[in-house]
């Protein structure tokens, strides 16, 4: 079986694909494992990413409408966005929820890769204060045996040799409305997930 819907994901560039100067976010690392699913943890533990999703150089400092995640992992249930954008989307569409973020300092904020103290503020830190949340759907559809989507947004899951993979998706009608909202740093494209 398979499911065809519209995958929704944040990207680290503008609409033209030429400006890659946007901040990236990453899950807190170290001895702490990231939360397996947003609905199973109190808060998402995050920090600013010192590396770009697209490789060197480090990401820029501009804050987009949506923030790309560096090393997402297999659980891709939603997107990082501004609280006011998340609220607007929740007021417009069904199947969406907000998860609060717990912020941690990236060790590279104060120290260079060679271990020396940083003399000035890192260029990959945001250029302004932002109130971000994680916008996700806890309505799960199995790609192997999909049921009809009862909400505008949902998370498609598939069990494979690597574990469970997920995709944050929406219906064609929701995709049309979301595209018309004209947000920066967001890609909405038709995708088929084979179960």
C-alpha positions as CSV (number, residue, x, y, z in Angstrom):
1,X,0.0,0.0,0.0
2,X,1.0,3.6,-0.2
3,X,-0.3,7.1,0.6
4,X,-0.1,10.2,-1.6
5,X,-0.4,13.6,0.1
6,X,1.5,16.9,0.4
7,X,4.8,16.8,2.4
8,X,5.4,20.0,4.4
9,X,8.9,20.9,5.4
10,X,11.0,23.9,6.4
11,X,14.1,24.8,4.3
12,X,17.1,26.9,5.0
13,X,16.9,29.2,2.0
14,X,14.5,31.7,0.5
15,X,12.0,31.0,-2.3
16,X,14.6,31.5,-5.1
17,X,16.9,29.0,-3.5
18,X,19.8,31.5,-3.7
19,X,19.9,32.9,-0.1
20,X,21.1,30.3,2.4
21,X,21.7,32.8,5.2
22,X,19.1,31.5,7.6
23,X,19.6,30.0,11.1
24,X,19.2,26.3,11.6
25,X,17.9,24.6,14.7
26,X,19.0,21.2,16.1
27,X,17.9,18.9,18.9
28,X,20.0,19.0,22.0
29,X,22.7,16.3,21.9
30,X,25.0,14.7,24.4
31,X,24.0,12.0,26.7
32,X,20.4,13.0,26.3
33,X,18.4,11.3,23.6
34,X,15.9,13.4,21.6
35,X,12.2,12.8,22.3
36,X,11.0,10.0,20.0
37,X,7.6,11.7,19.3
38,X,6.5,15.2,20.2
39,X,3.4,14.0,22.0
40,X,5.6,11.8,24.2
41,X,7.7,14.6,25.8
42,X,7.0,17.6,27.8
43,X,9.1,20.0,25.7
44,X,11.4,19.6,22.7
45,X,15.0,20.2,23.8
46,X,16.7,22.3,21.2
47,X,19.6,24.7,20.5
48,X,20.9,26.8,17.6
49,X,22.8,24.8,15.0
50,X,26.4,25.8,14.3
51,X,26.5,23.9,11.1
52,X,24.4,24.3,7.9
53,X,22.1,21.6,6.6
54,X,23.8,22.2,3.2
55,X,27.4,21.9,4.4
56,X,30.0,24.6,5.0
57,X,29.9,27.5,5.6
58,X,28.0,27.7,8.9
59,X,24.3,28.9,8.5
60,X,23.5,32.6,8.6
61,X,21.7,34.7,11.2
62,X,18.5,35.5,9.4
63,X,15.3,34.1,11.0
64,X,12.8,32.8,8.5
65,X,9.1,32.1,8.9
66,X,10.0,28.4,9.4
67,X,13.3,27.2,10.8
68,X,15.1,24.2,9.2
69,X,16.3,21.4,11.4
70,X,19.8,20.1,11.3
71,X,20.1,16.3,11.6
72,X,16.4,15.7,12.0
73,X,16.4,12.0,12.6
74,X,13.6,9.6,11.8
75,X,10.8,11.4,13.6
76,X,9.8,14.3,11.2
77,X,6.4,15.1,12.6
78,X,6.3,18.9,12.2
79,X,8.1,22.1,11.7
80,X,9.7,24.8,13.9
81,X,8.0,28.2,13.4
82,X,7.0,31.4,15.1
83,X,4.3,31.2,17.7
84,X,2.0,33.6,15.8
85,X,2.4,31.7,12.6
86,X,1.6,28.4,14.4
87,X,-1.5,29.9,16.0
88,X,-2.7,31.2,12.6
89,X,-2.3,27.8,11.1
90,X,-4.0,26.1,14.0
91,X,-6.9,28.5,13.6
92,X,-7.1,27.7,9.9
93,X,-6.5,23.9,9.7
94,X,-7.4,20.8,11.7
95,X,-4.9,18.2,13.1
96,X,-2.3,20.7,14.3
97,X,-0.8,21.0,17.8
98,X,2.0,23.1,19.4
99,X,4.9,21.8,21.5
100,X,6.9,24.2,23.6
101,X,10.7,24.3,23.3
102,X,13.3,24.0,26.0
103,X,16.3,26.0,24.9
104,X,19.9,25.0,25.6
105,X,23.2,26.8,24.8
106,X,25.2,25.2,22.0
107,X,28.7,24.7,23.3
108,X,30.1,26.3,20.2
109,X,28.4,29.6,21.2
110,X,31.3,30.4,23.5
111,X,34.1,28.1,22.1
112,X,35.6,27.8,18.6
113,X,36.1,24.3,17.1
114,X,39.8,24.4,18.0
115,X,38.8,24.8,21.7
116,X,39.7,28.5,22.0
117,X,37.2,31.0,23.5
118,X,35.2,32.9,20.9
119,X,36.2,36.5,20.7
120,X,32.9,37.8,19.3
121,X,29.3,36.6,18.8
122,X,28.9,33.6,16.5
123,X,27.6,34.5,13.0
124,X,25.2,31.6,13.0
125,X,23.2,32.9,16.0
126,X,19.8,34.6,15.2
127,X,20.0,38.3,14.5
128,X,16.9,38.9,16.7
129,X,14.9,37.4,19.6
130,X,12.3,34.9,18.4
131,X,9.4,33.1,20.1
132,X,9.5,29.7,18.4
133,X,7.4,26.5,18.9
134,X,7.2,23.1,17.2
135,X,4.1,22.7,15.1
136,X,3.1,19.1,14.5
137,X,0.3,16.6,14.1
138,X,-0.4,13.7,16.4
139,X,-2.8,12.2,13.9
140,X,-0.8,9.2,12.6
141,X,-1.5,7.3,9.3
142,X,0.3,4.1,8.5
143,X,1.7,4.0,4.9
144,X,1.3,0.2,4.8
145,X,-2.5,0.4,5.6
146,X,-3.6,4.1,5.2
147,X,-7.0,5.1,6.5
148,X,-8.7,8.3,5.1
149,X,-7.3,11.5,6.5
150,X,-9.8,12.9,8.9
151,X,-7.8,16.1,9.5
152,X,-6.1,18.7,7.2
153,X,-2.6,17.8,8.7
154,X,-1.3,14.4,9.7
155,X,1.9,12.4,10.2
156,X,2.5,9.4,7.9
157,X,4.5,6.6,9.5
158,X,6.3,3.6,8.0
159,X,8.2,0.8,9.8
160,X,11.3,-0.3,7.9
161,X,14.7,-1.8,8.5
162,X,15.9,1.4,10.2
163,X,12.9,1.7,12.5
164,X,10.0,4.1,12.1
165,X,10.2,6.9,9.6
166,X,7.7,9.8,9.5
167,X,6.6,12.6,7.2
168,X,4.6,15.7,8.2
169,X,1.8,16.0,5.5
170,X,-1.5,17.6,4.6
171,X,-4.4,17.1,2.2
172,X,-4.4,18.6,-1.3
173,X,-7.0,21.2,-0.1
174,X,-4.9,22.2,2.9
175,X,-1.7,22.4,0.6
176,X,-3.5,24.8,-1.7
177,X,-4.4,27.1,1.2
178,X,-1.0,26.8,2.8
179,X,0.8,27.7,-0.5
180,X,-1.5,30.7,-0.9
181,X,-0.4,32.0,2.5
182,X,3.0,32.6,0.8
183,X,5.4,31.8,3.7
184,X,9.1,31.9,3.3
185,X,11.3,28.9,4.1
186,X,8.5,26.4,3.6
187,X,8.2,23.7,0.8
188,X,4.9,21.9,0.2
189,X,5.1,19.2,-2.5
190,X,3.1,16.2,-3.5
191,X,4.8,13.0,-2.3
192,X,3.9,9.3,-2.4
193,X,5.1,7.2,0.6
194,X,5.2,3.5,-0.2
195,X,4.4,1.3,2.8
